[in-house]
Amino acid sequence: MFLAAMLMWTIPVLSGCQGSPQEVDEDVIVAVDSSSVDPVGEVTEIDELAGIPDISMAELAESMDAETLYIDNCAKCHGLTGLGDGPSVGSLNTQSGLNLTILQAMSEDEIREIISVGKGMEMPPWELLLNGDQLQALTEYVRALAESQ
């Protein structure tokens, strides 16, 4: 089966790659004046017209509010409301801990510790990606979700 699939792929590729070099139309080639190219990191007129903000990725990450952080990083497993019904649940080895209501009895420090260092092999240590303010905001948001259930 594998050999047949390899042959089906190899024969057309090898036979189709035997063409002659393409001719280049000299009228199409245009020299680029590098002095007219804006340096990376500067906002151009096109960026302004397109509404692209002049902000670094680090600044963008810092400006994210707690709800956005949760939706982008946690909701895939824990679900939008914290009930453990996110779209990635089926691919996880364990379902334990996905429903955030189990956090109701925990202190804020305990919740922050879990978010920071992760849990088992499936919940990553978010302290590697988020700064202290973001971790605190996320901790407060997760606690509020847990208590709202």
C-alpha positions as CSV (number, residue, x, y, z in Angstrom):
1,M,0.0,0.0,0.0
2,F,2.8,2.4,1.0
3,L,4.8,1.5,-2.1
4,A,1.8,2.1,-4.4
5,A,1.2,5.5,-2.8
6,M,4.8,6.4,-3.2
7,L,4.8,5.4,-6.9
8,M,1.6,7.4,-7.5
9,W,3.3,10.5,-6.1
10,T,6.8,10.0,-7.4
11,I,6.1,9.2,-11.1
12,P,4.1,12.4,-11.9
13,V,6.5,14.5,-9.9
14,L,9.6,13.2,-11.5
15,S,8.2,13.3,-15.0
16,G,6.8,16.8,-14.5
17,C,10.0,18.3,-13.3
18,Q,12.0,17.7,-16.5
19,G,11.0,21.0,-18.1
20,S,13.4,23.5,-19.6
21,P,14.4,26.7,-17.8
22,Q,11.9,29.5,-18.0
23,E,12.8,32.6,-19.9
24,V,12.7,35.8,-17.9
25,D,11.1,38.9,-19.5
26,E,13.5,41.7,-18.7
27,D,10.7,44.3,-19.0
28,V,9.0,42.7,-16.0
29,I,12.0,43.0,-13.6
30,V,11.9,46.3,-11.7
31,A,14.7,47.4,-9.4
32,V,13.6,48.3,-5.9
33,D,15.0,51.4,-4.3
34,S,15.6,50.3,-0.7
35,S,15.7,53.8,0.5
36,S,11.9,54.0,-0.1
37,V,11.2,51.0,2.1
38,D,10.2,51.8,5.7
39,P,12.3,50.2,8.4
40,V,10.6,47.5,10.4
41,G,8.8,48.7,13.5
42,E,7.9,52.2,12.1
43,V,4.3,52.9,11.4
44,T,3.7,53.6,7.8
45,E,0.9,55.5,6.1
46,I,-0.6,52.2,5.0
47,D,-0.6,50.9,8.6
48,E,-2.4,54.1,9.7
49,L,-5.0,53.8,6.9
50,A,-5.5,50.1,7.7
51,G,-6.0,50.9,11.4
52,I,-3.0,48.7,12.4
53,P,-1.9,50.0,15.9
54,D,1.7,51.0,16.6
55,I,2.2,48.5,19.4
56,S,4.7,45.7,20.0
57,M,3.6,42.1,20.7
58,A,4.7,42.5,24.3
59,E,2.6,45.6,24.7
60,L,-0.3,43.9,23.0
61,A,-0.1,41.0,25.4
62,E,0.1,43.3,28.4
63,S,-3.0,45.2,27.2
64,M,-5.2,42.1,27.1
65,D,-7.9,42.1,29.7
66,A,-8.6,39.1,31.9
67,E,-11.6,37.9,29.8
68,T,-9.5,38.0,26.6
69,L,-6.7,36.1,28.4
70,Y,-9.2,33.5,29.6
71,I,-10.9,33.1,26.2
72,D,-7.6,32.9,24.3
73,N,-5.8,30.6,26.7
74,C,-8.2,28.7,29.0
75,A,-11.6,28.4,27.3
76,K,-10.4,25.7,24.8
77,C,-10.5,23.2,27.7
78,H,-12.4,24.9,30.5
79,G,-15.2,26.3,28.3
80,L,-16.4,29.9,28.1
81,T,-18.3,29.7,31.4
82,G,-15.8,27.5,33.2
83,L,-17.9,24.3,33.2
84,G,-15.2,22.2,31.5
85,D,-17.0,22.0,28.2
86,G,-14.5,23.6,25.9
87,P,-13.9,22.3,22.3
88,S,-10.6,20.6,23.2
89,V,-12.1,18.5,26.0
90,G,-12.4,15.3,23.9
91,S,-8.7,15.3,23.1
92,L,-7.6,15.4,26.8
93,N,-6.5,12.4,28.8
94,T,-8.2,13.6,31.9
95,Q,-11.5,15.5,32.5
96,S,-10.6,16.1,36.2
97,G,-10.3,19.8,37.1
98,L,-11.9,21.1,33.9
99,N,-15.0,22.3,35.7
100,L,-13.9,25.4,37.6
101,T,-16.5,25.0,40.3
102,I,-14.0,22.8,42.1
103,L,-12.0,26.0,42.7
104,Q,-14.7,27.6,44.9
105,A,-13.2,26.2,48.1
106,M,-9.7,27.3,47.2
107,S,-8.0,30.5,48.2
108,E,-6.9,33.1,45.5
109,D,-3.2,32.1,46.2
110,E,-4.0,28.4,45.5
111,I,-5.8,29.3,42.3
112,R,-2.9,31.5,41.1
113,E,-0.4,28.8,41.9
114,I,-2.3,26.3,39.7
115,I,-2.5,28.8,36.9
116,S,1.1,29.7,37.2
117,V,2.7,26.3,37.4
118,G,0.1,24.3,35.5
119,K,-1.5,21.0,36.4
120,G,-0.2,17.7,35.2
121,M,0.9,17.3,31.6
122,E,-2.1,19.0,30.0
123,M,-2.3,22.4,31.7
124,P,0.8,24.4,30.8
125,P,2.6,26.7,33.3
126,W,1.1,30.1,32.3
127,E,3.8,31.9,34.2
128,L,6.1,31.2,31.3
129,L,3.9,33.3,29.0
130,L,2.1,35.8,31.2
131,N,3.4,38.5,33.4
132,G,2.5,39.0,37.1
133,D,-0.3,41.5,36.4
134,Q,-1.8,39.2,33.8
135,L,-1.6,36.2,36.1
136,Q,-3.3,38.2,38.8
137,A,-6.1,39.4,36.5
138,L,-6.6,35.9,35.2
139,T,-6.7,34.5,38.7
140,E,-9.4,37.0,39.7
141,Y,-11.4,36.2,36.5
142,V,-11.2,32.4,37.1
143,R,-12.3,32.9,40.7
144,A,-15.3,35.0,39.6
145,L,-16.2,32.3,37.0
146,A,-16.0,29.6,39.6
147,E,-18.1,31.5,42.1
148,S,-20.8,32.3,39.5
149,Q,-21.7,28.7,39.0
